């Protein structure tokens, strides 16, 4: 490599063309006091006019190109509104301005059953009470509805009821309400399964004259619950991608004869804003079925303003003879050479603070504004046409802007300088995690583990995953002990060898394995597939049963008919690990309505881990005799 290629022949041409990145170094002039008495210095005595001119020259006041201040500005904007929304992989639908966008995107269906067993008992009881309350004058049928939609009592002697009977709090709650309270979840699932279903189906003693009133109450009951918890209209029609552990969705707005599509491909933060979106210039549109005669939201607008200079507390004054207050001490800020953000802040406050003006313009939530240009008139009656900053090619390294959207692709796309204002909320309340899964890498076992740190109990509450796994294992061990006590097996022969061969050991039941598998048709790239560990019970003559996950986050495909495998992209589990949580969220919208939904969030983990899983080991068959303790 020749050294000549690093030598610039014409430095003036290169600086003007800006083809080579440059580093600008600023030095500031600071006074150095020589006395402890500042009385004379604070007087700012003026000796003569030449001294004032030299001070003005020293402060750079003669270097300005134009000292004219703006007095009038006319801004031309083109605005449009979001009209379509599509969760990734599903059909597009009209955009709802009356719903927070976080609620629309994050909503997940309520699990009324997990693994074929009832779940969310707290909601089932709440719905049952609401239905009995709605009956009002028809309360004579209350007991009939309790009998038709009962809460089934689990049998602690049956292995099939282990998800309930293994945990004292679940067992006690089900036993307390079984046969006494109505299961409103069964009624809701019956009404929503088929529009032809009626609330009085299977209810004994309902008179024909009361059936129309019960149909009306059923419609109110379904609408009440759908207002109570915001859910997707169809199961699995949300924006969550289990194989990516993130939300993906798109929104669009009319732009000219076509549509402007904005794509959010990696949302998991819990708060939506403009930085979650990219402009998908290649998408033709979402093609949602909008209501007939939907007005075109595109609206060009031109407004005239009187520019107002932006000020902040402690802002340096541009005139020499005026002193600032002491609210902000810029001289006490000592940034390092790597503190780029702090250096930019100081430069803004000291050099360009008086170069910013405010032009107020109100926009409705859910709109996109594009500034076409601005005509500014200064005190000398000079008019200047200003175009948006940051225009040009989107991939240009010299381009820098704030609050603007990135354009997907690297084929010379033009930069997008529009401003996106989303219908989001500033604060969302979040409950304790109903589910929490920690995905870690185990290099010793050469796999990824999904550790269920919090699992959902059938009661609707969260419980510690290790504690629930231990209770479940003890439940199965107790059932096995009862079976062996009833029909004891023949005694096992004494081992003849001092060692035995162990094919593999086991891990706690809350550890769900993910094994690497090749992508179909690819011999190099791999992905992670959910597997299962056997539940090994000492003395059980039957084949071991696979341990299935308890959380809906890891049960993807297990509750479908037929069951499907769950694959996870390998790059979604870094060495630091991933923590995925599912919890109820609550917020209040601008109209005062409260929204509650079930949402997922993802956070960074705390590193790798080891399960202790081992294969092909030799174990001693006899316990080592310990020496008798000394007396």
C-alpha positions in Angstrom: 0.0 0.0 0.0 1.5 3.3 -1.1 1.8 6.3 1.3 0.8 8.7 -1.5 -2.9 7.8 -1.2 -3.0 9.3 2.3 -1.6 12.7 1.1 -4.1 15.3 0.1 -2.8 17.3 -2.9 -5.4 20.1 -2.8 -6.6 20.7 0.7 -8.9 23.7 -0.3 -10.8 21.6 -2.8 -11.2 18.6 -0.4 -12.5 20.9 2.3 -15.0 22.5 0.0 -16.2 19.2 -1.4 -16.2 17.6 2.1 -15.2 14.2 0.7 -12.9 13.4 3.6 -14.1 13.3 7.3 -12.5 16.1 9.3 -12.2 16.8 13.0 -12.9 20.3 14.2 -11.1 21.4 17.4 -12.4 24.4 19.3 -10.5 26.5 21.8 -12.3 28.9 24.1 -10.9 32.1 25.6 -11.1 32.2 29.4 -10.1 34.9 31.8 -7.5 34.2 34.4 -8.0 36.3 37.5 -5.0 37.8 39.3 -6.7 39.3 42.3 -9.4 38.3 44.8 -11.2 41.5 44.4 -13.6 41.5 41.4 -15.3 44.9 42.1 -13.4 46.7 39.3 -13.7 43.9 36.8 -17.5 43.7 37.4 -17.9 47.4 36.5 -16.9 46.6 32.9 -15.4 50.1 32.5 -15.2 51.5 29.0 -12.0 53.4 28.3 -12.8 54.5 24.8 -14.6 53.5 21.7 -11.6 51.7 20.3 -11.7 49.4 23.4 -15.3 48.6 22.7 -14.5 47.8 19.0 -11.7 45.5 20.0 -13.9 43.7 22.5 -16.6 43.3 19.8 -13.9 42.0 17.4 -12.6 39.6 20.1 -16.1 38.2 20.7 -16.6 37.6 17.0 -19.4 40.1 16.5 -17.8 41.3 13.2 -17.7 37.8 11.7 -21.5 37.5 11.2 -22.7 37.2 7.6 -26.1 38.8 8.3 -27.1 40.4 11.6 -30.8 40.6 10.6 -33.2 39.0 13.1 -36.3 37.2 11.7 -39.6 39.0 12.2 -42.0 37.0 10.1 -42.1 33.4 8.9 -44.4 31.4 6.6 -44.3 27.7 6.8 -45.7 25.3 4.2 -46.6 21.8 5.5 -48.2 18.7 4.1 -49.9 16.6 6.7 -51.6 13.2 6.6 -53.1 10.8 9.1 -52.5 7.1 9.9 -55.3 5.1 8.5 -54.2 1.4 8.4 -52.5 -1.0 10.8 -51.3 -4.5 10.2 -49.7 -6.9 12.7 -47.0 -8.9 11.0 -48.2 -11.9 9.1 -51.9 -11.0 9.5 -54.6 -9.1 7.7 -54.6 -5.3 7.7 -57.3 -3.4 9.6 -58.3 0.3 10.0 -56.2 2.3 12.4 -58.0 3.3 15.6 -57.3 6.8 16.9 -59.3 6.0 20.1 -56.9 3.3 21.3 -53.3 3.8 22.5 -50.9 2.3 20.0 -49.1 0.4 22.7 -52.4 -1.3 23.7 -53.1 -2.1 20.0 -49.7 -3.6 19.4 -49.0 -5.4 22.7 -52.4 -7.0 23.3 -52.3 -10.7 23.9 -55.2 -13.2 24.4 -56.2 -14.2 27.9 -55.4 -17.9 28.4 -58.5 -19.5 29.9 -56.9 -22.9 29.6 -53.3 -24.1 29.6 -52.5 -27.7 28.7 -56.2 -28.7 28.7 -56.7 -27.5 32.3 -58.7 -24.4 33.3 -56.7 -21.2 34.0 -57.4 -17.6 35.0 -59.7 -18.6 37.8 -59.8 -15.1 39.2 -61.2 -13.8 35.9 -63.6 -16.7 35.6 -65.0 -15.8 39.0 -65.2 -12.1 38.2 -67.1 -12.9 35.0 -69.5 -15.2 36.8 -70.3 -12.6 39.4 -70.9 -10.0 36.6 -73.3 -12.3 34.8 -75.3 -13.0 37.9 -75.4 -9.3 38.6 -76.7 -8.6 35.1 -79.6 -11.1 35.6 -81.4 -8.6 37.8 -85.1 -9.5 37.6 -84.1 -12.8 36.1 -82.1 -13.9 39.1 -84.5 -16.8 39.6 -82.2 -18.5 37.1 -79.0 -17.8 39.0 -78.7 -21.3 40.5 -79.5 -22.8 37.1 -76.6 -20.9 35.5 -74.3 -22.0 38.4 -75.2 -25.6 37.8 -74.8 -25.3 34.0 -71.4 -23.5 34.2 -69.8 -24.9 37.3 -66.3 -24.7 38.5 -65.0 -28.3 38.5 -63.3 -29.6 41.6 -59.9 -31.2 41.0 -59.1 -34.6 42.3 -55.8 -34.7 44.2 -55.5 -38.4 43.6 -55.4 -38.0 39.8 -52.2 -37.2 38.0 -54.1 -35.2 35.4 -55.0 -32.6 38.0 -51.4 -32.0 39.1 -51.3 -28.5 37.7 -54.0 -27.5 40.3 -53.6 -30.0 43.2 -49.8 -29.8 43.4 -50.0 -26.3 44.7 -51.7 -25.5 48.1 -53.0 -22.1 47.1 -54.5 -23.4 43.8 -56.0 -26.4 45.4 -57.6 -24.5 48.3 -59.1 -21.8 46.0 -60.6 -24.3 43.6 -61.9 -26.4 46.5 -63.5 -23.3 48.1 -65.5 -22.3 45.0 -66.2 -25.6 43.3 -69.9 -26.2 43.1 -70.7 -22.8 44.8 -69.8 -20.2 42.2 -70.4 -19.8 38.5 -67.6 -20.1 35.9 -68.1 -17.0 33.8 -65.3 -17.9 31.5 -67.2 -21.0 30.3 -70.2 -18.8 29.4 -68.0 -16.3 27.6 -66.2 -19.0 25.6 -69.5 -20.5 24.7 -71.0 -17.3 23.5 -67.9 -16.3 21.4 -67.3 -19.7 19.9 -70.3 -19.4 17.5 -72.7 -16.5 16.9 -75.6 -19.0 17.0 -74.8 -20.0 20.6 -77.1 -18.7 23.3 -76.5 -18.1 27.0 -79.4 -20.4 28.0 -78.1 -23.4 26.1 -78.0 -26.3 28.5 -79.6 -24.2 31.3 -82.7 -26.0 32.8 -86.0 -24.3 33.4 -85.6 -21.2 31.2 -89.0 -19.9 30.0 -89.4 -19.0 26.3 -90.6 -15.5 27.2 -87.3 -14.8 29.0 -85.0 -16.0 26.3 -85.0 -12.6 24.3 -84.0 -10.8 27.5 -81.2 -13.3 28.2 -79.9 -12.8 24.6 -79.8 -9.1 25.2 -77.9 -9.6 28.5 -75.4 -12.0 26.7 -74.5 -9.2 24.3 -74.0 -6.8 27.1 -71.9 -9.4 29.0 -69.6 -10.0 26.0 -69.2 -6.3 25.4 -68.4 -5.7 29.1 -65.6 -8.2 29.1 -64.1 -6.9 25.9 -64.0 -3.4 27.4 -62.5 -4.8 30.6 -59.5 -6.4 28.9 -58.4 -5.4 25.4 -57.6 -8.5 23.4 -57.0 -9.4 19.7 -60.2 -10.1 17.8 -58.9 -13.5 16.7 -56.5 -15.8 18.7 -52.9 -15.5 17.5 -53.8 -12.4 15.5 -51.4 -10.2 17.5 -48.1 -8.7 16.6 -46.0 -10.9 18.8 -43.5 -13.1 17.0 -42.4 -16.0 19.3 -39.5 -17.0 17.1 -38.1 -13.4 17.3 -39.2 -12.6 20.9 -40.4 -9.1 19.7 -43.4 -7.3 18.2 -43.5 -6.6 14.4 -46.2 -4.5 12.8 -46.8 -1.8 10.1 -48.9 1.4 9.9 -49.6 3.5 6.8 -51.0 6.8 5.8 -52.0 8.2 2.4 -49.3 10.1 0.5 -50.1 11.4 -2.9 -51.7 8.6 -5.0 -50.2 5.9 -2.9 -49.4 5.1 0.7 -46.5 5.8 3.1 -45.8 2.6 5.0 -43.9 2.7 8.3 -42.6 -0.6 9.7 -41.6 -1.4 13.3 -39.6 -4.6 13.2 -38.0 -4.8 16.6 -40.3 -3.4 19.3 -40.1 -4.9 22.8 -39.4 -1.8 24.9 -42.9 -1.1 26.4 -43.1 2.5 25.0 -43.6 3.3 21.3 -42.1 6.4 19.7 -40.8 7.6 16.3 -37.5 5.8 16.7 -39.2 2.4 16.5 -40.2 2.9 12.9 -38.5 2.8 9.5 -39.9 4.0 6.2 -40.6 0.9 4.0 -40.2 2.6 0.6 -40.6 -0.8 -1.2 -44.0 -1.7 0.2 -47.0 -0.9 -2.1 -49.4 -0.5 0.8 -51.4 -2.4 3.4 -54.7 -2.5 1.6 -57.0 -2.5 4.6 -60.8 -2.5 4.2 -61.6 1.1 5.2 -65.1 2.2 6.0 -66.9 3.6 2.9 -66.6 7.2 2.1 -63.5 7.6 4.3 -62.2 11.2 3.8 -58.7 11.7 2.5 -56.6 12.9 5.5 -54.0 14.6 3.3 -54.0 18.4 3.9 -51.5 21.0 2.7 -51.3 24.0 4.9 -49.5 27.3 5.0 -49.3 29.4 8.1 -47.7 32.7 9.1 -45.9 33.1 12.5 -43.9 35.6 14.4 -40.7 33.6 15.3 -39.9 33.5 19.0 -36.3 33.0 20.2 -35.8 29.8 22.3 -34.3 30.5 25.8 -33.4 28.3 28.7 -32.3 28.8 32.3 -28.7 29.9 32.5 -28.5 30.7 28.8 -25.4 32.7 27.9 -26.3 36.3 26.9 -24.9 37.4 23.5 -24.2 40.9 24.7 -21.0 41.8 26.5 -22.4 44.1 29.1 -25.2 41.8 30.3 -24.3 39.1 32.8 -26.1 35.8 33.1 -27.6 34.2 36.3 -25.8 31.3 38.0 -28.4 28.6 37.4 -26.2 26.9 34.8 -22.4 27.0 35.2 -21.1 25.9 31.8 -17.6 26.6 32.9 -17.9 23.8 35.5 -18.7 21.2 32.9 -15.6 19.1 32.3 -16.3 16.6 29.5 -13.7 14.0 28.5 -12.6 13.6 25.0 -15.0 10.7 24.6 -18.1 12.5 25.9 -19.4 13.4 22.4 -22.9 14.1 23.7 -21.7 16.4 26.4 -19.5 18.3 24.0 -22.4 18.8 21.6 -24.5 20.1 24.5 -21.8 22.6 25.6 -21.3 23.7 22.0 -25.0 24.3 21.6 -25.3 26.2 24.8 -22.3 28.5 24.3 -22.0 28.9 20.5 -25.4 28.3 18.9 -27.8 29.0 21.7 -29.3 32.2 20.1 -29.7 30.6 16.7 -32.9 28.7 17.4 -36.4 30.1 17.0 -39.8 28.6 17.9 -42.7 28.3 15.5 -45.6 26.7 17.2 -47.8 24.3 15.2 -50.4 21.9 16.6 -50.8 18.4 15.1 -53.3 15.7 16.1 -52.0 12.4 17.4 -51.5 9.8 14.7 -50.4 12.3 12.0 -47.3 12.7 9.8 -46.2 16.2 9.0 -43.8 17.1 6.1 -42.3 20.6 6.0 -42.0 21.6 2.4 -40.2 24.8 3.1 -40.3 28.1 5.1 -40.0 31.7 4.0 -38.3 33.9 6.6 -38.4 37.7 6.5 -35.8 39.6 8.6 -35.7 43.1 9.9 -34.1 44.3 6.6 -37.1 43.0 4.7 -35.0 40.2 3.2 -36.8 37.0 2.4 -35.0 33.6 2.6 -36.5 30.3 1.4 -35.4 27.5 3.8 -35.8 23.8 3.0 -35.8 21.0 5.6 -32.5 20.1 7.1 -31.2 16.6 6.6 -32.5 16.2 3.0 -30.5 14.3 0.4 -29.5 10.7 0.4 -30.5 8.7 3.4 -27.1 6.9 3.6 -24.9 10.0 3.4 -22.5 9.9 6.3 -22.5 13.7 6.5 -26.3 13.8 7.1 -27.5 14.2 10.7 -30.9 15.0 12.0 -33.2 14.5 15.0 -36.7 13.1 15.2 -36.7 11.9 11.6 -37.3 8.4 10.3 -34.8 6.0 8.7 -35.5 4.7 5.2 -35.0 0.9 4.7 -32.5 -0.2 2.1 -29.1 0.9 0.8 -29.8 1.7 -2.8 -29.6 5.5 -2.7 -33.0 6.2 -1.2 -33.9 9.8 -0.5 -34.0 10.8 3.2 -37.4 11.2 4.8 -37.6 14.5 6.7 -41.2 14.1 8.0 -42.3 14.2 11.6 -44.3 11.3 13.0 -46.6 12.0 15.9 -48.0 8.8 17.4 -51.1 8.2 19.6 -49.1 6.9 22.5 -49.3 7.4 26.3 -46.5 8.8 28.5 -47.1 6.3 31.4 -48.1 2.7 31.6 -48.7 0.9 34.9 -47.5 -2.7 34.9 -48.5 -5.5 37.3 -46.2 -8.1 38.8 -45.0 -10.6 36.1 -47.6 -13.3 35.4 -44.9 -15.1 33.5 -41.1 -14.7 33.4 -38.7 -16.7 31.3 -34.9 -16.4 31.3 -33.2 -17.7 28.2 -29.5 -18.4 28.8 -26.7 -20.2 26.9 -25.1 -23.3 28.5 -21.9 -23.9 26.7 -21.1 -27.0 28.7 -24.3 -28.7 27.6 -24.2 -27.0 24.1 -27.8 -25.8 24.3 -30.0 -22.9 25.3 -32.2 -23.2 28.4 -35.5 -21.5 29.0 -35.8 -21.1 32.7 -39.4 -20.5 33.9 -38.7 -18.2 36.8 -42.4 -17.2 37.2 -45.2 -19.5 36.0 -49.0 -18.7 35.9 -51.0 -20.7 38.4 -54.5 -21.8 37.4 -55.8 -19.3 39.9 -54.5 -16.5 37.6 -51.6 -15.5 39.8 -47.9 -15.8 39.2 -45.8 -18.2 41.3 -42.0 -18.9 41.6 -41.0 -21.3 38.9 -38.5 -23.3 41.1 -41.0 -23.6 43.9 -43.8 -24.7 41.6 -41.5 -27.3 39.9 -40.5 -28.8 43.2 -44.2 -29.0 44.3 -45.1 -30.7 41.1 -42.3 -33.2 41.3 -43.3 -34.1 44.9 -46.9 -34.5 43.8 -46.0 -37.1 41.2 -43.6 -38.8 43.6 -46.4 -39.0 46.2 -48.8 -40.5 43.7 -46.2 -43.0 42.7 -45.6 -43.9 46.3 -49.4 -44.5 46.8 -49.4 -46.7 43.7 -46.4 -48.7 44.8 -47.9 -49.1 48.3 -51.1 -50.6 46.9 -49.2 -53.0 44.6 -45.6 -53.2 45.7 -43.2 -54.3 43.0 -40.7 -57.1 43.5 -37.5 -56.0 45.3 -34.7 -55.0 43.1 -31.6 -57.2 43.2 -28.5 -55.9 44.9 -26.0 -54.5 42.5 -23.0 -56.8 42.0 -20.7 -54.2 40.6 -19.4 -51.3 42.8 -20.2 -48.8 39.9 -23.0 -48.3 37.5 -23.3 -46.5 34.1 -25.6 -43.4 34.1 -26.7 -42.4 30.6 -27.7 -38.9 31.8 -28.8 -37.0 34.9 -31.7 -34.7 35.2 -32.3 -31.0 35.8 -35.1 -29.1 37.7 -38.4 -29.1 35.9 -38.5 -25.4 35.3 -35.5 -25.7 32.9 -36.8 -26.2 29.4 -34.1 -27.2 26.8 -33.7 -25.6 23.3 -31.4 -27.7 21.1 -29.6 -26.4 18.0 -30.9 -27.8 14.7 -30.1 -27.0 11.1 -32.4 -24.9 9.0 -34.2 -26.8 6.4 -32.1 -26.9 3.2 -29.1 -25.3 4.9 -26.0 -27.2 6.3 -24.5 -24.3 8.1 -27.1 -22.0 9.6 -28.9 -23.3 12.7 -31.8 -22.3 14.8 -33.1 -23.4 18.3 -35.9 -25.9 18.7 -37.8 -26.5 21.9 -37.1 -29.9 23.4 -38.2 -31.7 26.6 -36.5 -33.4 29.5 -37.9 -36.6 31.0 -39.5 -36.6 34.4 -37.5 -39.4 36.2 -39.2 -40.9 39.2 -37.2 -43.4 41.2 -39.0 -46.8 41.1 -41.5 -45.8 38.4 -42.0 -48.9 36.1 -43.5 -46.8 33.4 -41.6 -44.9 30.7 -40.7 -41.3 31.8 -43.1 -38.6 30.8 -41.8 -35.4 29.1 -41.8 -32.3 31.2 -43.7 -29.6 29.3 -43.4 -25.8 29.9 -46.0 -24.2 32.2 -45.7 -20.7 30.7 -47.6 -19.6 27.5 -44.3 -17.9 26.4 -42.7 -21.4 25.9 -45.9 -23.4 25.1 -46.1 -22.1 21.6 -47.7 -24.8 19.5 -48.4 -27.3 22.3 -52.1 -26.3 22.8 -52.9 -26.5 19.1 -54.4 -29.4 17.2 -52.2 -30.9 15.9 -49.2 -29.9 18.0 -46.5 -27.9 16.3 -42.8 -27.5 17.1 -41.4 -24.2 18.4 -38.3 -22.7 16.8 -36.3 -19.7 18.0 -33.8 -17.8 16.0 -30.3 -18.3 17.5 -29.3 -14.7 17.4 -32.2 -13.8 19.7 -30.4 -15.3 22.6 -27.0 -13.5 23.0 -24.3 -14.5 25.5 -25.8 -12.1 28.0 -29.1 -13.9 27.9 -32.7 -12.6 27.6 -35.5 -12.0 30.1 -39.0 -12.2 28.8 -41.9 -11.1 30.9 -45.7 -11.2 30.5 -47.8 -9.0 32.7 -51.0 -7.0 32.8 -50.7 -3.4 31.8 -53.0 -0.4 32.5 -53.2 3.1 31.2 -55.7 6.0 30.8 -56.3 7.4 27.4 -57.0 11.1 26.5 -60.8 10.6 26.7 -60.6 9.2 30.2 -61.2 5.6 29.2 -59.0 3.0 31.0 -57.3 0.3 29.0 -56.1 -3.0 30.4 -54.2 -5.6 28.4 -51.8 -8.4 28.6 -48.4 -7.5 27.2 -44.9 -8.8 26.8 -41.6 -7.0 27.4 -38.0 -8.2 26.9 -34.8 -7.2 28.8 -31.2 -8.1 28.7 -30.1 -11.0 30.9 -27.1 -11.4 33.2 -24.8 -13.8 31.4 -24.4 -17.5 30.7 -25.3 -20.3 33.1 -24.9 -24.0 33.7 -27.6 -26.6 34.2 -25.4 -29.3 35.4 -26.7 -31.7 32.7 -24.2 -34.4 32.1 -24.1 -37.6 30.0 -22.2 -41.0 30.2 -21.1 -40.9 33.8 -20.0 -43.6 36.3 -21.7 -43.7 39.6 -21.0 -45.7 42.8 -23.7 -48.3 43.6 -22.9 -48.5 47.3 -22.8 -45.7 49.8 -19.3 -45.0 51.1 -19.0 -46.1 54.7 -18.3 -43.1 56.9 -16.2 -43.5 60.0 -18.0 -43.6 63.3 -17.9 -40.2 65.1 -15.5 -39.9 68.0 -17.0 -39.8 71.4 
